[in-house]
Amino acid sequence: MTTIRDARLSDIDDIVRLTGQLGYDVTASEAAAKLSRILSRHDHRFLIAEAGGQIVGWLHAAVTESIEADPFVVVGGLVVDRGHRGQGVGRALLEHGEAWATEQGCAIVRVWSSTLRTAAHEFYEHLGYTKVKTQHSFVKPVGADGLGEIKRFVPRVET
C-alpha cells in the first residue's frame, strides 16, 4: 500500500538518495536548503510516497504563469525508487499532483522528460499525457558560479 503525503525536512536523506537515482547528485545540506524554500511556498508542492514505512518516491510540482497560457502546473521532478517501479507509485504521485493542480485552478499539468528516458515517456503517455512538442534546452552561465552550475541541468540517464 502506497501512501502520499507532503514532504518534511526530515525526509531529506531519502530525497537525496532518490534524486541520485534520477541522475542528479546533490548533498543533503544543498537539498535541505532548497526543500526548505520550496516547502514555504504556496505555489509549490513536494510530495512523498511511502510503502512499507519506506520512502519510495517523490514529486515536485509548481504553478507557473506565462503570457501565452493560463497558469499551469509543471512537474519539476518525479522519481520512484528502482525497486518499486511498475507498482503504481508514480501514478499515485501524479494523481495527487494533478488533484493539487485542480485545487490551484489549473487545467493543465506539464512535464518535461529527457529524450533518453523512453520508459518514462511511455509511462506518461499511458497515464494520458500527450507529447505536444520536441524542443532543445539551452543554458548560459551569467555569473561566476554559472559554469559549475550547468552540469546540474544534465542528469546521468540509465538506458
N, C-alpha and C positions, 0 to 999 in steps of 0.2 A: 504494500500500500504506500503510495507516494502522497506526501502532504506538501503543500506550498505555503510559504509564509514570507513575510518581509525579512530582509537581511538585518543582521545585527553586527556591530563591530567585532563581537566575539567570534564571528564566523570567518574571520579574515584568513586564518591558516588554510582552511578548506577552499576558500575563494581563490587564494594564490595557487594552490595545488591544481584546481580545475582550470584556472587561467593558463597555467603551463600546458595542460592538455589541449587547450585551444590554440596553442602555439605562441603564446606571449609570455615572456619572463618578466615578472615583477617581484619586488621584495615585499615582505609583509608590511614594512613601515610605509613604503610608497602606496601600496594598495589601501592601507588603513586610512591614510590621509585623504585619498581620493574618495573612498567609500564614505567617510565622514561627511564630506561636502555633498556627495550625491544624496545621502540619506536626509540631509537638511533641506533639500529642495522639493517643493510641491509638484514640480513638473517632471520629476524623475521617479522611477520605481525600480528597486533592486530586489528581486525575488530569489528565494532559496527553495530548492526541492530536497526533501528528506525522505529516505526509505530505510526502514530498519534502524532508525536512530542515527543514520549517517547522512551527511550532506552529499548529494549525488548530482547536483546541477544548480546552475544559476542563470538568471535572465536579467538584463539591464534594459529598461525601456525609458524613452524620454519623449516628451511632446516637443515638436518643432514647428516653426511657422516660416512661411516664405511668401513672397509677393504673388507668386503664380498659383498657389494652392491654399486651401483651407488648412488649419492646423491638423497635423497627423502625428502618429506615434512612430518612432524609429526604434527598432530593436538594435541597441548598441552592442549587444553581446548575448550569446546563448551558448552554453556548454553543458553537456551531460557527461558524467564520468564514463570512461570507456567500458567499464564492466556493467553499466546499466543502460546502455543504448539499446534501442529497439523494445523497450519495456513501457513506453508511454510517458516517460519523464519529460522529454522535450515537448510533447503535445500538451501535457498538463501545464508546464510553464507558459507556453504560448497562449493557451486558453485563458490563463489568469492575466497575462499581459494584454490580451485582446479585450477582456472584460474591463480592465483598468482604462484602456483607450476609450471605450464607450462611455465610462464614467466621466472622462475628461472632455467629452463632447466631440471626440474624433471619430471619423467614419472610415479611416484608412490606417492600417499598420504596414510599415515598410521594413524590409530587411535587406541588407547587402551581404553578399557572400562571395568570397574569393573564387575565381574561375576553377581553381583546382579542387574545390570542395564539392565534388559531384554528388556524393551521398547526401550532403546537406541540401543540395538543390532538389533532389528527388523527395526528400523529407518535406521541404516547404511546399512543393507542388502537390504532394499527397494531401497536405492539410489545407489546400485551397488557395495558396499563394500563386500569383501569376507573374511570370517573368515579363517585365514591361520594357526592359532595355538592357543592353550591354554597354558598359562605359569604361573609361580609363580613370584611374585615380592618380592625381598629381599632388605633390607636396613640395614646398620650398622652404628652406630654413631662412628665418628672418632675424634671428638673434644669435648670440654667442653659443647657446646650447642647442641650436637648431639641428646642426649636423648629427649630433649624437641622438637626437630625438627621432630622426627619420626612421631608424631601424624599428622603432616601436609600432610603426604602421604596417610592417611586413611580417606576418606570422610564419612560423615553421608549419608547413602543412603536410600531414601524413597522407600519402596517396595509396 
